[in-house]
């Protein structure tokens, strides 16, 4: 067994699902507040990476689609067939409201660890701020690689830990103290916004994430650290079948 097989979310899927169901009504607002509005631009950058790829007739999968922000960014970037998947019905209800006038987006309730699609279905797969909430990071990346066609692109946008330096101390104070206070105030659920910084602190750094992708048969082609290294945007191409 690889050491990486023990990497996964701090809470079981049932608790994570219930948490997202509870915070769905204020989820978008809190994203804008916590990121100083930068999360909109980050999603546009992720969508642009996909839009540049040849897709043919194959659709694009937006995994952990949440309220549909990245799916909408993909559609606005010119992607004409998008399947958004999430396991939280509360988040999907919000997504359906926001995407109701966008025919390119089809929403599905599903489990990211057992996707209901044949291998090689998608030209690209995106996941924004969802990977660290999955119970087994390497297995999740392998499942995403499975549903990509050969040459397909995986794009991951995720908060990453900042463990060193003066900025790291400042960011940990902001994320660990201020975010739970403001998140609890605006959402009525302080616990969810206490979980957020804890889950980020326990998540993979960029070199670890690149290694997990490589073991899943993906070749990293683009890696950017945004907002002083607190957010990573990584694009990797499927070049082989995942290794066990």
C-alpha positions in Angstrom: 0.0 0.0 0.0 1.3 3.4 -0.9 1.6 6.1 1.8 -0.6 8.3 -0.4 -3.5 5.9 0.0 -4.1 7.2 3.5 -4.5 10.8 2.3 -8.1 11.9 2.4 -10.7 14.3 3.9 -10.8 14.9 7.7 -14.5 14.0 7.9 -16.5 11.1 6.4 -18.5 11.7 3.2 -21.9 11.7 5.1 -20.7 14.6 7.3 -19.2 16.5 4.4 -22.4 16.1 2.4 -24.6 17.3 5.3 -22.2 20.3 5.8 -22.5 21.4 2.2 -26.3 21.0 2.2 -26.4 23.4 5.2 -24.2 26.1 3.8 -25.4 26.0 0.2 -27.6 29.2 0.5 -24.6 31.3 1.4 -21.9 29.4 -0.2 -21.3 31.8 -3.2 -21.3 34.8 -0.9 -18.7 33.3 1.4 -16.5 32.3 -1.5 -16.4 35.9 -2.7 -15.7 37.3 0.8 -13.0 34.8 1.8 -11.1 35.1 -1.5 -11.6 38.9 -1.8 -13.5 38.2 -5.0 -10.6 36.4 -6.6 -12.3 33.0 -6.9 -14.2 34.2 -9.9 -11.0 34.9 -11.8 -9.5 31.6 -10.7 -12.4 29.7 -12.2 -12.1 31.7 -15.4 -8.4 30.7 -15.6 -9.3 27.0 -15.0 -12.1 27.2 -17.7 -9.6 28.8 -20.1 -7.3 25.9 -19.8 -10.1 23.5 -20.9 -11.4 25.8 -23.6 -8.0 25.8 -25.3 -8.1 22.0 -25.7 -9.5 20.1 -28.7 -12.6 18.3 -27.5 -14.4 17.0 -30.5 -17.8 15.6 -29.5 -16.7 14.5 -26.0 -18.2 16.4 -23.1 -16.4 18.0 -20.2 -17.0 16.8 -16.6 -17.1 19.4 -13.8 -16.8 17.3 -10.6 -17.9 18.6 -7.2 -19.7 21.2 -9.2 -21.3 22.7 -6.1 -23.5 25.7 -7.1 -22.3 25.5 -10.7 -19.8 28.4 -10.8 -17.1 26.5 -12.7 -19.6 24.9 -15.0 -20.9 28.3 -15.9 -17.4 29.6 -16.4 -16.8 26.7 -18.8 -19.9 27.5 -20.7 -18.9 31.2 -20.9 -15.5 30.1 -22.2 -17.1 28.3 -25.1 -17.5 24.7 -23.9 -20.7 23.4 -25.3 -21.3 20.1 -23.4 -20.7 20.1 -19.6 -21.8 17.5 -17.1 -21.8 18.8 -13.5 -21.7 16.2 -10.7 -22.1 16.7 -7.0 -23.3 14.6 -4.1 -24.9 17.4 -2.2 -28.6 18.0 -3.2 -28.5 21.3 -1.5 -25.7 22.5 -3.7 -27.3 21.0 -6.8 -30.5 22.9 -6.1 -28.6 26.1 -6.2 -26.8 25.1 -9.3 -30.0 24.3 -11.1 -31.3 27.7 -10.3 -28.2 29.4 -11.6 -27.8 27.2 -14.7 -31.4 27.1 -15.7 -30.8 29.3 -18.8 -27.6 27.5 -19.8 -28.5 24.5 -22.1 -24.8 23.5 -22.3 -24.9 22.3 -18.6 -26.4 19.0 -17.5 -26.4 18.4 -13.7 -26.2 14.9 -12.0 -26.2 13.8 -8.4 -23.3 11.4 -8.1 -20.4 10.1 -6.0 -17.0 11.3 -7.1 -15.4 8.1 -5.9 -17.6 5.9 -8.1 -18.6 8.0 -11.2 -21.5 6.6 -13.2 -19.8 7.0 -16.5 -17.8 4.5 -18.8 -14.1 4.9 -19.0 -12.8 7.4 -21.5 -16.1 9.4 -21.6 -14.8 12.9 -21.2 -12.4 15.2 -23.0 -11.6 17.1 -19.8 -12.5 17.0 -16.1 -12.4 19.9 -13.7 -12.7 20.1 -10.0 -12.6 23.3 -8.0 -12.2 23.3 -4.2 -13.6 19.8 -4.0 -10.7 17.4 -4.0 -9.7 18.0 -0.4 -13.2 17.0 0.7 -13.0 13.5 -0.9 -12.2 10.5 1.3 -9.2 9.2 -0.6 -7.2 11.7 -2.8 -5.2 9.1 -4.8 -8.3 7.0 -5.5 -10.3 10.1 -6.5 -7.7 11.3 -8.9 -7.5 7.7 -10.4 -11.3 7.8 -10.9 -11.1 11.1 -12.7 -8.3 9.8 -14.9 -10.4 6.7 -15.6 -13.3 8.7 -17.2 -10.9 10.8 -19.2 -10.2 9.7 -22.8 -6.5 9.3 -23.7 -5.1 12.7 -24.0 -7.9 14.2 -21.9 -7.1 17.0 -19.4 -7.7 17.1 -15.7 -7.8 20.6 -14.2 -7.6 21.0 -10.4 -8.2 24.2 -8.6 -7.7 23.9 -4.8 -6.6 25.6 -1.6 -3.2 24.5 -0.5 -1.3 24.7 2.8 1.2 27.5 3.4 3.4 26.1 6.1 6.4 28.5 6.2 7.4 32.1 6.3 5.9 35.3 7.7 3.1 35.2 5.2 2.3 31.7 6.3 1.7 32.9 9.8 -0.5 35.7 8.7 -2.5 33.5 6.4 -3.0 30.9 9.1 -4.3 33.6 11.4 -6.7 34.9 8.7 -7.9 31.5 7.7 -7.9 29.9 11.1 -9.4 32.8 13.1 -11.1 35.4 10.9 -12.6 33.1 8.3 -14.5 30.9 10.9 -15.8 34.1 12.6 -17.0 35.8 9.4 -18.2 32.5 7.9 -20.2 31.7 11.0 -21.6 35.2 11.1 -22.8 35.2 7.4 -23.8 31.5 7.1 -24.9 30.6 10.6 -22.6 27.6 10.5 -19.3 28.4 12.2 -18.4 24.7 12.2 -18.3 24.5 8.4 -15.9 27.5 8.2 -13.7 26.0 11.0 -13.5 22.8 8.9 -12.3 24.8 5.9 -8.9 26.0 7.2 -8.4 22.6 9.0 -9.0 20.7 5.8 -6.7 23.0 3.8 -3.9 22.7 6.4 -4.2 18.9 6.1 -4.3 18.9 2.3 -1.5 18.0 -0.1 1.1 20.6 -1.1 1.8 21.0 -4.9 4.6 18.5 -5.2 2.5 15.8 -3.4 -0.4 16.5 -5.6 1.8 16.3 -8.7 3.0 12.9 -7.5 -0.5 11.6 -7.0 -1.4 12.7 -10.5 1.6 11.0 -12.0 0.7 7.7 -10.2 -2.7 8.0 -11.8 -1.3 8.0 -15.3 -1.4 11.8 -15.7 1.4 14.2 -16.9 1.3 17.6 -15.3 1.6 20.3 -18.0 0.7 23.4 -16.0 1.0 24.3 -12.4 0.5 27.8 -10.9 0.4 28.9 -7.3 -2.1 31.7 -6.9 -2.6 34.3 -4.1 0.9 33.8 -2.6 0.7 30.0 -2.7 -2.6 29.6 -0.9 -4.3 28.3 -4.1 -3.0 25.9 -6.7 -4.2 25.6 -10.4 -2.9 22.4 -12.0 -3.6 20.9 -15.4 -2.5 17.3 -16.2 -3.0 15.2 -19.2 -4.0 11.5 -19.3 -1.1 9.6 -20.9 -1.6 6.1 -19.6 -3.9 3.9 -17.5 -3.7 4.6 -13.7 -1.1 2.5 -11.8 -2.4 0.4 -8.9 
